[in-house]
Amino acid sequence: MSSSPVTVATSTIAMPCCTNNSNNKDSIEDLVALKISLLCDYHIGKTSFFTKYVGKEKGEEGFSIIGLNHMDKTLCVSGARISYNIWEVEGDVSHIPVACKDSVAMLFMFDLTSRCTLNSVISWYQQARKWNQTAIPVLIGTKFDDFAQLPLDVQWTIALQARAYAKALNATLFFSSAAYNINVNKIFKFITAKIFNLPWTLERNLTIGEPIIDY
């Protein structure tokens, strides 16, 4: 296995924010909507991750009910306007059908400092696959900044388990931190490149103590 630091070529995929304009008919017609599901236990840092990516740009609206949140973010990708319709389920499995149907990607999240949330990932995956068998699976460990403070032997154990789970789910694994914006945007760039077959290179980083990427 490689243990070289991650290197990502980003020159071939630019994702600047677009201006939302609901009065522009042409803009609406040119918009490509992609539904993405986020699934996880309570209190794993999902809200911080979600807010870090979506932000609070004017015109990007959503709704929230207990256990289910939804928000849109629009970006320009290779000249096309992409609307990411992000549905997040936290703790309540009853919302899985509405969140997962027609999703192009499903993000299964866990707290890197709490192994019980990693153990829950398999159950989330099994429930989600009942409603969607084709979405791209991504496994995301949150709170990498806290995780990096743990003893190296503990980090090693959790990293090995996370990699084993990712392999079992046929998912790409990212360790992330919303607080330090580690791998947050990169995850959505990866999904976009995967869906549209864009030439974007993602290499493994298996170095303990660094934000792991594995696939």
C-alpha positions as CSV (number, residue, x, y, z in Angstrom):
1,M,0.0,0.0,0.0
2,S,1.1,3.5,-0.7
3,S,1.7,5.9,2.2
4,S,2.6,9.0,0.2
5,P,0.8,12.2,1.0
6,V,-2.3,13.1,-1.0
7,T,-1.8,15.0,-4.2
8,V,-4.7,16.3,-6.1
9,A,-4.7,17.9,-9.6
10,T,-7.4,20.5,-9.5
11,S,-6.6,22.5,-12.7
12,T,-9.1,20.5,-14.8
13,I,-12.2,21.2,-12.7
14,A,-13.2,24.7,-11.6
15,M,-16.1,25.1,-9.2
16,P,-16.8,28.8,-8.6
17,C,-20.1,29.9,-7.2
18,C,-22.8,30.9,-9.6
19,T,-25.3,33.7,-9.0
20,N,-28.8,32.4,-8.4
21,N,-31.5,34.2,-10.4
22,S,-34.9,32.7,-10.2
23,N,-36.2,35.3,-12.7
24,N,-33.9,34.2,-15.5
25,K,-35.7,31.4,-17.4
26,D,-32.6,30.4,-19.4
27,S,-30.6,30.0,-16.2
28,I,-33.3,27.7,-14.7
29,E,-33.5,25.6,-17.9
30,D,-29.7,25.3,-18.0
31,L,-29.6,24.1,-14.3
32,V,-28.6,20.5,-13.7
33,A,-29.9,19.2,-10.3
34,L,-28.0,16.5,-8.4
35,K,-29.5,15.0,-5.3
36,I,-27.1,14.0,-2.5
37,S,-27.9,12.2,0.7
38,L,-26.1,12.6,4.0
39,L,-26.7,9.9,6.7
40,C,-25.4,9.6,10.2
41,D,-25.9,9.3,13.9
42,Y,-26.6,12.4,16.1
43,H,-23.8,14.7,17.1
44,I,-21.1,13.6,14.8
45,G,-20.2,17.0,13.4
46,K,-22.5,16.8,10.3
47,T,-24.1,20.2,10.8
48,S,-20.7,21.9,10.9
49,F,-19.7,19.9,7.8
50,F,-23.0,20.8,6.0
51,T,-22.7,24.5,6.9
52,K,-19.1,24.7,5.8
53,Y,-19.9,23.4,2.4
54,V,-23.3,25.0,1.7
55,G,-22.6,28.3,3.4
56,K,-25.2,31.0,3.6
57,E,-25.2,32.4,0.1
58,K,-28.2,34.6,-0.7
59,G,-30.8,32.7,-2.6
60,E,-29.9,29.2,-1.4
61,E,-32.9,28.1,0.6
62,G,-33.8,24.9,2.4
63,F,-36.0,23.5,5.1
64,S,-35.6,21.6,8.3
65,I,-37.8,19.2,10.3
66,I,-36.8,17.0,13.1
67,G,-34.2,14.5,11.8
68,L,-34.2,15.8,8.2
69,N,-32.7,18.9,6.7
70,H,-32.5,20.0,3.0
71,M,-30.6,22.8,1.3
72,D,-29.4,23.7,-2.2
73,K,-26.1,24.9,-3.3
74,T,-25.4,26.0,-6.9
75,L,-22.0,26.0,-8.5
76,C,-20.5,26.3,-12.0
77,V,-18.7,23.2,-13.2
78,S,-16.9,23.3,-16.6
79,G,-19.4,26.0,-17.8
80,A,-22.5,24.2,-16.5
81,R,-24.7,25.3,-13.6
82,I,-25.1,22.5,-11.1
83,S,-27.6,22.6,-8.2
84,Y,-26.6,20.2,-5.4
85,N,-29.8,19.3,-3.6
86,I,-28.5,18.0,-0.3
87,W,-30.7,16.0,2.0
88,E,-29.3,15.2,5.5
89,V,-30.8,12.5,7.8
90,E,-29.6,12.6,11.4
91,G,-30.5,9.7,13.6
92,D,-34.1,9.1,12.3
93,V,-34.2,6.2,9.9
94,S,-37.8,7.0,9.0
95,H,-36.5,9.8,6.7
96,I,-34.2,7.5,4.7
97,P,-36.7,6.8,1.8
98,V,-37.3,10.5,1.0
99,A,-33.7,11.4,1.4
100,C,-32.2,8.5,-0.6
101,K,-34.6,8.0,-3.5
102,D,-33.1,9.3,-6.7
103,S,-29.8,10.4,-5.0
104,V,-26.7,10.3,-7.2
105,A,-24.4,10.0,-4.1
106,M,-24.9,8.9,-0.5
107,L,-22.5,10.2,2.2
108,F,-22.2,8.0,5.3
109,M,-20.7,10.0,8.1
110,F,-19.1,9.1,11.4
111,D,-17.2,10.8,14.2
112,L,-13.5,9.8,14.1
113,T,-13.3,10.2,17.9
114,S,-16.3,7.9,18.5
115,R,-16.1,4.3,17.2
116,C,-19.7,3.5,18.0
117,T,-20.7,6.0,15.2
118,L,-18.4,4.1,12.8
119,N,-20.1,0.9,13.8
120,S,-23.5,2.4,12.9
121,V,-22.4,3.0,9.3
122,I,-23.2,-0.5,8.2
123,S,-26.8,-0.2,9.4
124,W,-27.2,3.2,7.7
125,Y,-25.8,1.7,4.5
126,Q,-28.1,-1.3,4.6
127,Q,-31.2,0.8,5.2
128,A,-30.2,3.3,2.4
129,R,-29.5,0.6,-0.2
130,K,-33.1,-0.6,0.2
131,W,-34.2,2.6,-1.5
132,N,-31.2,3.3,-3.8
133,Q,-28.9,0.7,-5.3
134,T,-27.0,2.9,-7.7
135,A,-25.9,6.0,-5.8
136,I,-22.1,6.5,-5.3
137,P,-21.2,5.6,-1.7
138,V,-18.8,7.8,0.2
139,L,-17.6,7.2,3.8
140,I,-16.7,10.4,5.7
141,G,-14.9,10.6,9.1
142,T,-15.6,14.0,10.7
143,K,-13.7,15.9,13.4
144,F,-10.2,15.0,12.1
145,D,-8.8,18.0,14.0
146,D,-9.8,16.2,17.3
147,F,-8.9,12.8,16.0
148,A,-5.3,14.0,15.2
149,Q,-4.8,14.6,19.0
150,L,-5.4,11.0,19.9
151,P,-2.5,8.6,20.5
152,L,-1.1,7.2,17.2
153,D,-2.1,3.6,18.2
154,V,-5.7,4.7,18.6
155,Q,-5.6,6.5,15.3
156,W,-4.2,3.4,13.6
157,T,-6.9,1.2,15.0
158,I,-9.7,3.5,13.9
159,A,-8.2,4.1,10.5
160,L,-7.9,0.4,9.9
161,Q,-11.5,-0.2,10.8
162,A,-12.7,2.7,8.7
163,R,-10.7,1.5,5.7
164,A,-12.2,-2.0,6.2
165,Y,-15.7,-0.6,6.3
166,A,-15.1,1.5,3.2
167,K,-13.9,-1.6,1.3
168,A,-16.9,-3.6,2.4
169,L,-19.2,-0.8,1.2
170,N,-17.2,-0.2,-2.0
171,A,-17.0,3.4,-0.8
172,T,-14.3,6.1,-1.1
173,L,-13.1,7.1,2.4
174,F,-12.3,10.7,3.5
175,F,-11.2,11.9,6.9
176,S,-12.4,15.5,7.2
177,S,-12.6,18.5,9.4
178,A,-15.2,21.3,9.0
179,A,-13.4,23.5,11.6
180,Y,-10.3,23.5,9.4
181,N,-12.0,22.9,6.0
182,I,-10.1,19.7,5.5
183,N,-11.4,17.6,2.6
184,V,-14.9,19.2,2.7
185,N,-14.9,20.8,-0.7
186,K,-12.8,18.0,-2.1
187,I,-15.5,15.4,-1.3
188,F,-18.0,17.2,-3.5
189,K,-15.5,17.8,-6.2
190,F,-14.8,14.0,-6.2
191,I,-18.5,13.3,-6.5
192,T,-18.9,15.8,-9.4
193,A,-15.9,14.4,-11.2
194,K,-17.2,10.9,-10.7
195,I,-20.7,11.6,-12.0
196,F,-19.7,13.6,-15.1
197,N,-16.5,11.6,-15.8
198,L,-14.3,14.7,-15.5
199,P,-10.5,14.4,-15.5
200,W,-9.8,15.0,-11.9
201,T,-7.1,13.0,-10.1
202,L,-7.5,11.8,-6.5
203,E,-4.7,9.8,-4.9
204,R,-4.6,7.8,-1.7
205,N,-3.2,9.1,1.5
206,L,-2.8,6.3,4.0
207,T,-0.4,8.2,6.4
208,I,-1.5,7.9,10.0
209,G,-1.7,11.4,11.5
210,E,-2.8,12.9,8.2
211,P,-6.4,13.2,6.7
212,I,-6.7,9.8,5.0
213,I,-8.2,9.3,1.6
214,D,-8.7,5.7,0.4
215,Y,-10.6,3.9,-2.3
